[in-house]
C-alpha cells in the first residue's frame, strides 16, 4: 500500500471555505463509491491546519482521487487559501483497522 500525507495551514478567513470544499469531495465520494483508495481529512484544533491522508489499496483498476471533479475544484485555488502551502510526504502504513 502506498500512502501520502499532506499538511498545510489556511488563512483564518478561508478555513471554513476550505472545509466546505473538502466536504464536497466527501459527498462525491459517497455518491460515486470509488475503489482503490481511502481518504481521510483532519482539521486540527487550531482551526486553520489541515491534514489529508490518502492510502492507495492494491486493487485492479483503482479509481483516482484526483479524477473527481470536486477534488479538482478543491485543489484549483488551494494556494490562495493557504498561509502555509501544502507539503506532501510519502508514508509507510504501519497499521490500520479500516
Backbone as ProteinMPNN parsed JSONL, in Angstrom:
{"seq_chain_A": "XXXXXXXXXXXXXXXXXXXXXXXXXXXXXXXXXXXXXXXXXXXXXXXXXXXXXXXXXXXXXXXXXXXXXXXXXXXXXXXXXXXXXXXXXXXXXXXXXX", "coords_chain_A": {"N_chain_A": [[0.837, -1.188, 0.0], [0.495, 2.19, -0.804], [0.975, 5.368, 0.618], [0.076, 8.779, 1.222], [0.646, 11.785, 2.904], [-0.618, 14.958, 3.503], [-0.027, 18.204, 4.572], [-1.035, 21.444, 5.69], [-1.617, 24.995, 6.263], [-4.369, 27.072, 6.43], [-5.425, 30.416, 5.531], [-6.905, 32.27, 8.123], [-9.444, 33.439, 7.532], [-10.274, 31.91, 5.423], [-10.6, 29.315, 6.142], [-13.083, 28.006, 6.754], [-14.259, 27.96, 4.225], [-12.433, 26.288, 2.946], [-12.925, 23.904, 4.331], [-15.572, 23.442, 3.513], [-15.195, 22.903, 0.787], [-13.756, 20.537, 0.984], [-15.698, 18.927, 2.196], [-17.451, 18.727, 0.048], [-15.979, 17.075, -1.616], [-16.121, 14.691, -0.17], [-18.865, 14.224, -0.311], [-19.098, 13.66, -3.03], [-17.503, 11.37, -3.17], [-19.081, 9.663, -1.641], [-21.333, 9.468, -3.305], [-20.268, 8.356, -5.712], [-18.787, 6.123, -4.924], [-15.961, 5.265, -5.213], [-13.24, 2.953, -5.871], [-10.215, 1.586, -4.521], [-8.802, 3.401, -2.984], [-8.369, 4.99, 0.228], [-9.493, 7.802, 2.007], [-8.855, 10.405, 4.195], [-9.474, 13.306, 6.143], [-8.353, 15.763, 8.333], [-9.165, 18.438, 10.459], [-7.326, 20.457, 12.384], [-7.112, 21.325, 15.916], [-6.432, 24.025, 16.075], [-7.931, 25.209, 14.169], [-7.183, 26.13, 11.668], [-5.306, 24.522, 10.483], [-4.819, 21.697, 8.406], [-4.841, 18.211, 7.733], [-4.403, 15.77, 5.371], [-4.897, 12.406, 4.427], [-4.125, 9.861, 2.174], [-4.575, 6.615, 1.215], [-3.535, 4.271, -0.972], [-4.927, 1.405, -2.225], [-4.116, -1.995, -3.044], [-5.546, -2.912, -5.742], [-7.169, -4.142, -8.71], [-7.609, -1.96, -11.413], [-7.9, 0.657, -10.039], [-9.696, 3.553, -8.852], [-9.047, 7.095, -9.039], [-8.406, 9.618, -6.723], [-7.748, 12.141, -7.631], [-9.144, 12.337, -10.009], [-11.731, 13.048, -9.457], [-14.22, 15.489, -9.903], [-14.951, 17.249, -7.778], [-12.702, 17.12, -6.138], [-10.822, 18.194, -7.827], [-11.838, 20.796, -7.98], [-11.419, 21.54, -5.338], [-8.586, 21.534, -5.174], [-7.899, 23.455, -7.036], [-7.634, 26.3, -6.344], [-6.066, 26.177, -4.072], [-3.626, 27.292, -3.193], [-4.207, 30.014, -2.911], [-5.86, 29.97, -0.716], [-4.218, 29.338, 1.352], [-2.008, 29.938, 4.106], [0.272, 28.685, 4.831], [1.799, 26.712, 2.555], [0.654, 23.607, 1.041], [2.29, 20.591, 1.931], [3.377, 17.617, 0.751], [3.994, 14.3, 1.738], [5.425, 11.141, 1.299], [4.388, 8.097, 2.849], [4.677, 5.308, 5.066], [2.455, 2.735, 5.672], [1.856, 1.625, 8.792], [-0.006, 0.414, 10.367], [-3.515, -0.274, 10.293], [-7.037, -0.221, 10.821], [-9.122, -0.14, 9.127]], "CA_chain_A": [[0.0, 0.0, 0.0], [1.176, 3.474, -0.873], [0.252, 6.389, 1.377], [0.546, 10.162, 1.122], [0.131, 12.683, 3.936], [-0.475, 16.359, 3.086], [-0.307, 19.132, 5.672], [-0.97, 22.859, 5.329], [-2.378, 25.903, 7.134], [-5.14, 28.04, 5.656], [-5.651, 31.746, 6.087], [-8.056, 32.123, 9.028], [-10.717, 33.817, 6.906], [-10.577, 30.964, 4.341], [-10.648, 27.957, 6.695], [-14.408, 27.407, 6.591], [-14.403, 27.702, 2.792], [-11.63, 25.106, 2.674], [-13.659, 22.752, 4.844], [-16.735, 23.217, 2.643], [-14.705, 22.251, -0.436], [-13.43, 19.158, 1.378], [-16.973, 18.221, 2.395], [-17.976, 18.428, -1.287], [-15.243, 15.896, -2.082], [-16.679, 13.509, 0.5], [-20.194, 13.963, -0.887], [-18.893, 12.994, -4.314], [-17.031, 10.012, -2.874], [-20.265, 8.906, -1.199], [-22.175, 9.224, -4.483], [-19.602, 7.544, -6.738], [-18.23, 4.905, -4.33], [-14.755, 4.838, -5.918], [-12.476, 1.868, -5.246], [-8.772, 1.654, -4.66], [-8.14, 4.315, -2.053], [-9.044, 5.508, 1.422], [-9.178, 9.225, 2.132], [-9.24, 10.986, 5.477], [-9.034, 14.694, 6.308], [-8.474, 16.242, 9.705], [-8.982, 19.863, 10.729], [-6.735, 20.437, 13.712], [-7.757, 22.167, 16.928], [-6.183, 25.454, 15.86], [-8.967, 25.682, 13.253], [-6.646, 26.549, 10.374], [-4.409, 23.493, 9.963], [-5.486, 20.523, 7.861], [-4.011, 17.066, 7.378], [-5.099, 14.834, 4.499], [-4.201, 11.153, 4.189], [-4.642, 9.02, 1.102], [-3.949, 5.299, 1.154], [-3.894, 3.586, -2.207], [-5.017, -0.033, -1.998], [-3.709, -2.845, -4.162], [-6.703, -3.49, -6.435], [-7.147, -3.948, -10.153], [-8.39, -0.828, -11.922], [-8.305, 1.598, -8.98], [-10.094, 4.92, -9.181], [-8.098, 8.081, -8.547], [-8.973, 10.775, -6.045], [-7.51, 13.298, -8.484], [-10.088, 12.377, -11.131], [-13.038, 13.526, -9.012], [-14.395, 16.927, -10.138], [-14.957, 18.006, -6.517], [-11.318, 17.217, -5.676], [-10.179, 19.154, -8.724], [-12.291, 22.12, -7.534], [-10.741, 21.793, -4.061], [-7.166, 21.826, -5.369], [-7.719, 24.533, -8.015], [-7.147, 27.55, -5.755], [-5.58, 25.893, -2.719], [-2.551, 28.223, -2.826], [-4.813, 31.272, -2.498], [-6.494, 29.791, 0.59], [-3.235, 28.916, 2.345], [-0.977, 30.761, 4.721], [1.424, 27.794, 4.678], [1.469, 25.862, 1.412], [0.599, 22.169, 1.269], [3.5, 19.783, 1.802], [3.02, 16.202, 0.638], [5.058, 13.372, 2.103], [5.11, 9.722, 1.225], [4.355, 7.499, 4.182], [4.534, 3.858, 5.13], [1.357, 2.332, 6.545], [2.326, 0.721, 9.84], [-1.177, -0.335, 10.792], [-4.817, 0.337, 10.081], [-8.135, -1.16, 11.106], [-10.239, 0.089, 8.232]], "C_chain_A": [[0.877, 1.244, 0.0], [0.329, 4.49, -0.108], [0.906, 7.748, 1.165], [-0.135, 10.954, 2.232], [0.415, 14.115, 3.481], [-0.888, 17.242, 4.249], [-0.18, 20.565, 5.173], [-1.772, 23.667, 6.337], [-3.062, 26.939, 6.253], [-5.087, 29.416, 6.312], [-6.897, 31.635, 6.96], [-9.4, 32.427, 8.376], [-11.128, 32.867, 5.778], [-10.743, 29.524, 4.834], [-12.001, 27.283, 6.51], [-14.687, 27.086, 5.125], [-13.64, 26.431, 2.413], [-12.358, 23.843, 3.135], [-14.869, 22.432, 3.963], [-16.329, 22.521, 1.345], [-14.341, 20.79, -0.166], [-14.709, 18.349, 1.555], [-17.621, 17.872, 1.059], [-17.27, 17.212, -1.886], [-15.841, 14.638, -1.459], [-18.1, 13.202, 0.025], [-20.055, 13.235, -2.22], [-18.38, 11.568, -4.119], [-18.206, 9.132, -2.46], [-21.154, 8.539, -2.392], [-21.546, 8.212, -5.444], [-19.075, 6.206, -6.218], [-16.984, 4.415, -5.088], [-14.033, 3.725, -5.157], [-10.989, 2.138, -5.42], [-8.062, 2.629, -3.75], [-9.029, 4.617, -0.859], [-8.571, 6.941, 1.604], [-9.696, 9.714, 3.461], [-8.714, 12.421, 5.513], [-9.323, 15.1, 7.746], [-8.29, 17.754, 9.723], [-8.508, 19.924, 12.172], [-7.388, 21.469, 14.635], [-7.509, 23.654, 16.741], [-7.168, 26.069, 14.858], [-8.489, 26.051, 11.865], [-5.723, 25.523, 9.73], [-5.207, 22.266, 9.545], [-4.444, 19.455, 7.55], [-4.878, 16.118, 6.559], [-4.26, 13.56, 4.413], [-4.915, 10.396, 3.077], [-3.853, 7.718, 1.143], [-4.462, 4.625, -0.103], [-3.823, 2.083, -1.955], [-4.612, -0.793, -3.253], [-4.931, -3.541, -4.74], [-6.51, -3.299, -7.929], [-8.045, -2.769, -10.499], [-8.85, 0.128, -10.817], [-8.77, 2.931, -9.558], [-9.049, 5.858, -8.587], [-8.841, 9.243, -7.895], [-8.863, 12.01, -6.94], [-8.449, 13.419, -9.67], [-11.459, 12.925, -10.74], [-13.158, 15.032, -9.235], [-14.375, 17.758, -8.844], [-13.538, 18.148, -5.962], [-10.548, 18.202, -6.548], [-10.572, 20.583, -8.343], [-11.604, 22.515, -6.231], [-9.298, 22.231, -4.293], [-6.906, 23.045, -6.251], [-7.085, 25.79, -7.416], [-6.592, 27.361, -4.347], [-4.504, 26.894, -2.286], [-3.104, 29.552, -2.332], [-5.434, 31.18, -1.108], [-5.482, 29.568, 1.705], [-2.32, 30.026, 2.824], [0.351, 30.01, 4.658], [1.033, 26.761, 3.626], [1.447, 24.375, 1.773], [1.962, 21.509, 1.035], [3.056, 18.33, 1.822], [4.241, 15.353, 0.968], [4.568, 11.953, 1.878], [5.162, 9.141, 2.633], [4.207, 5.993, 4.056], [3.413, 3.551, 6.105], [1.906, 1.297, 7.524], [1.172, -0.149, 10.319], [-2.444, 0.45, 10.511], [-5.882, -0.688, 10.41], [-9.322, -0.906, 10.187], [-9.943, 0.955, 7.085]], "O_chain_A": [[1.872, 1.325, 0.72], [-0.899, 4.463, -0.187], [2.115, 7.854, 0.958], [-1.335, 10.811, 2.469], [1.544, 14.447, 3.119], [-1.954, 17.06, 4.838], [0.673, 20.867, 4.339], [-2.506, 23.114, 7.155], [-2.419, 27.599, 5.437], [-4.75, 29.553, 7.488], [-7.856, 30.967, 6.573], [-10.387, 31.742, 8.643], [-12.222, 33.004, 5.232], [-10.996, 28.619, 4.039], [-12.059, 26.109, 6.147], [-15.286, 26.055, 4.818], [-14.141, 25.602, 1.654], [-12.399, 22.842, 2.421], [-15.15, 21.262, 3.702], [-17.046, 21.646, 0.861], [-14.594, 19.916, -0.995], [-14.786, 17.205, 1.107], [-18.273, 16.834, 0.943], [-17.893, 16.412, -2.584], [-16.043, 13.636, -2.146], [-18.492, 12.037, -0.032], [-20.806, 12.302, -2.505], [-18.792, 10.659, -4.839], [-18.306, 7.982, -2.887], [-21.665, 7.421, -2.469], [-22.229, 7.311, -5.931], [-18.931, 5.257, -6.989], [-16.955, 3.276, -5.554], [-14.201, 3.579, -3.946], [-10.57, 2.829, -6.348], [-6.832, 2.679, -3.743], [-10.255, 4.517, -0.921], [-7.401, 7.256, 1.384], [-10.848, 9.464, 3.816], [-7.643, 12.713, 4.98], [-10.388, 14.817, 8.293], [-7.38, 18.288, 9.088], [-9.215, 19.488, 13.08], [-8.113, 22.359, 14.189], [-8.305, 24.469, 17.206], [-7.236, 27.29, 14.712], [-9.306, 26.265, 10.969], [-5.393, 25.644, 8.55], [-6.141, 21.849, 10.229], [-3.318, 19.759, 7.157], [-5.954, 15.711, 6.998], [-3.034, 13.636, 4.334], [-6.142, 10.306, 3.048], [-2.622, 7.721, 1.11], [-5.665, 4.434, -0.278], [-2.795, 1.559, -1.527], [-4.748, -0.298, -4.371], [-5.312, -4.622, -4.291], [-5.781, -2.408, -8.363], [-9.123, -2.613, -9.926], [-10.045, 0.382, -10.673], [-8.301, 3.372, -10.608], [-8.26, 5.456, -7.731], [-9.794, 9.778, -8.462], [-9.783, 12.827, -6.994], [-8.544, 14.485, -10.277], [-12.267, 13.235, -11.616], [-12.286, 15.784, -8.8], [-13.831, 18.862, -8.833], [-13.203, 19.179, -5.379], [-9.714, 18.958, -6.049], [-9.734, 21.484, -8.378], [-11.248, 23.677, -6.036], [-8.836, 23.192, -3.678], [-5.813, 23.608, -6.219], [-6.09, 26.286, -7.945], [-6.643, 28.277, -3.527], [-4.478, 27.301, -1.125], [-2.531, 30.158, -1.426], [-5.53, 32.182, -0.4], [-5.842, 29.604, 2.882], [-1.919, 30.913, 2.071], [1.41, 30.606, 4.461], [0.056, 26.03, 3.79], [2.138, 23.942, 2.695], [2.677, 21.825, 0.084], [2.439, 17.868, 2.782], [5.359, 15.642, 0.543], [3.437, 11.609, 2.223], [5.889, 9.635, 3.496], [3.681, 5.481, 3.068], [3.412, 4.044, 7.233], [2.363, 0.228, 7.121], [1.365, -1.322, 10.64], [-2.442, 1.681, 10.495], [-5.65, -1.891, 10.291], [-10.417, -1.406, 10.443], [-10.822, 1.214, 6.264]]}, "name": "protein", "num_of_chains": 1, "seq": "XXXXXXXXXXXXXXXXXXXXXXXXXXXXXXXXXXXXXXXXXXXXXXXXXXXXXXXXXXXXXXXXXXXXXXXXXXXXXXXXXXXXXXXXXXXXXXXXXX"}
